[in-house]
Amino acid sequence: MPAPYTPTDQQIRDRRDVGARIHSLRRQANLTQEQLGEHSRIDRRTIGRIENGLVAPTLDQLSAIARALPVPLWRLFRDE
């Protein structure tokens, strides 16, 4: 049986970077985590975990967050 998946250090840093961008964009949009959760249909606790880099969001979640902010999807991955 294969060993359980463990993300690399780089993947953890990337996850934190994306979370920090989402946090920043949410604050710029003057939204709480709860409001972003309502607009994106993602639980507020999950929004918090994504922003803190504790979970790797799915593409569907990232797309929903980008639409709710509203920004293009690529803005979640890099600054302008």
C-alpha contacts under 8 A as a table, 3 or more apart, distances in Angstrom:
res1	aa1	res2	aa2	distance
7	P	11	Q	5.82
7	P	12	I	6.47
8	T	11	Q	5.12
8	T	12	I	6.35
9	D	12	I	5.11
9	D	13	R	6.26
10	Q	13	R	5.03
10	Q	14	D	6.09
11	Q	14	D	4.99
11	Q	15	R	6.06
12	I	15	R	5.05
12	I	16	R	6.24
12	I	53	G	7.15
13	R	16	R	5.08
13	R	17	D	6.12
14	D	17	D	4.99
14	D	18	V	6.22
15	R	18	V	5.30
15	R	19	G	6.16
15	R	50	I	7.86
15	R	53	G	5.01
15	R	54	L	7.74
15	R	55	V	7.56
15	R	56	A	6.29
16	R	19	G	4.98
16	R	20	A	6.05
16	R	51	E	7.17
16	R	52	N	6.22
16	R	53	G	4.13
16	R	54	L	7.72
17	D	20	A	5.10
17	D	21	R	6.29
17	D	53	G	7.60
17	D	77	F	7.80
18	V	21	R	5.12
18	V	22	I	6.24
18	V	51	E	7.44
18	V	53	G	7.59
18	V	76	L	5.84
18	V	77	F	5.73
19	G	22	I	5.09
19	G	23	H	6.13
19	G	50	I	5.40
19	G	51	E	3.69
19	G	52	N	5.75
19	G	53	G	5.43
20	A	23	H	4.98
20	A	24	S	6.11
20	A	51	E	5.72
20	A	52	N	7.08
20	A	53	G	7.90
21	R	24	S	5.03
21	R	25	L	6.04
21	R	51	E	7.91
21	R	75	R	7.92
21	R	76	L	5.86
21	R	77	F	7.43
21	R	78	R	7.86
21	R	79	D	7.99
22	I	25	L	5.14
22	I	26	R	5.95
22	I	51	E	6.22
22	I	76	L	6.12
23	H	26	R	5.12
23	H	27	R	6.21
23	H	51	E	5.63
24	S	27	R	5.16
24	S	28	Q	6.18
25	L	28	Q	4.96
25	L	29	A	6.16
25	L	69	L	7.07
26	R	29	A	5.05
26	R	30	N	6.28
26	R	31	L	5.49
26	R	32	T	7.20
26	R	33	Q	7.76
26	R	36	L	7.30
26	R	69	L	6.49
27	R	30	N	4.83
27	R	31	L	5.88
27	R	32	T	7.40
28	Q	31	L	7.72
29	A	69	L	6.54
31	L	34	E	7.89
31	L	35	Q	5.74
31	L	36	L	6.16
32	T	35	Q	5.10
32	T	36	L	6.23
33	Q	36	L	5.12
33	Q	37	G	5.98
33	Q	44	R	5.59
33	Q	47	I	6.28
33	Q	48	G	6.79
34	E	37	G	4.94
34	E	38	E	6.21
34	E	43	D	7.68
34	E	44	R	4.92
35	Q	38	E	5.03
35	Q	39	H	6.21
36	L	39	H	5.10
36	L	40	S	5.94
36	L	42	I	7.87
36	L	44	R	7.55
36	L	47	I	7.73
36	L	65	I	7.31
36	L	68	A	6.62
36	L	69	L	7.42
37	G	40	S	5.17
37	G	41	R	5.39
37	G	42	I	4.63
37	G	43	D	5.35
37	G	44	R	4.98
37	G	47	I	6.51
38	E	41	R	5.03
38	E	42	I	6.68
38	E	43	D	7.56
38	E	44	R	7.85
39	H	42	I	7.95
39	H	65	I	7.98
39	H	68	A	5.37
40	S	61	Q	7.82
40	S	64	A	5.01
40	S	65	I	5.41
40	S	67	R	7.41
40	S	68	A	5.40
41	R	64	A	7.62
42	I	46	T	6.68
42	I	47	I	6.80
42	I	61	Q	7.37
43	D	46	T	5.24
43	D	47	I	6.44
44	R	47	I	5.00
44	R	48	G	6.34
45	R	48	G	5.06
45	R	49	R	6.27
46	T	49	R	4.96
46	T	50	I	6.10
47	I	50	I	5.13
47	I	51	E	6.12
48	G	51	E	5.09
48	G	52	N	6.13
49	R	52	N	5.13
49	R	53	G	6.14
49	R	54	L	5.04
49	R	55	V	5.85
50	I	53	G	5.10
50	I	54	L	5.99
50	I	55	V	5.44
50	I	56	A	6.70
50	I	57	P	6.38
51	E	54	L	7.73
53	G	56	A	7.09
57	P	61	Q	5.93
57	P	62	L	6.39
58	T	61	Q	5.12
58	T	62	L	6.26
59	L	62	L	5.05
59	L	63	S	6.04
60	D	63	S	5.10
60	D	64	A	6.18
61	Q	64	A	5.08
61	Q	65	I	6.13
62	L	65	I	5.08
62	L	66	A	6.11
62	L	73	L	7.20
62	L	76	L	7.76
63	S	66	A	5.16
63	S	67	R	6.23
63	S	73	L	6.16
64	A	67	R	5.19
64	A	68	A	6.13
65	I	68	A	5.05
65	I	69	L	6.24
65	I	70	P	7.88
66	A	69	L	5.34
66	A	70	P	5.53
66	A	71	V	5.18
66	A	72	P	6.07
66	A	73	L	5.32
66	A	75	R	7.95
66	A	76	L	7.21
67	R	70	P	4.66
67	R	71	V	6.23
67	R	72	P	7.36
67	R	73	L	7.78
68	A	71	V	7.84
71	V	75	R	6.51
72	P	75	R	5.70
72	P	76	L	7.84
73	L	76	L	5.83
73	L	77	F	7.70
74	W	77	F	5.36
74	W	78	R	6.53
75	R	78	R	5.31
75	R	79	D	6.02
75	R	80	E	7.15
76	L	79	D	7.78
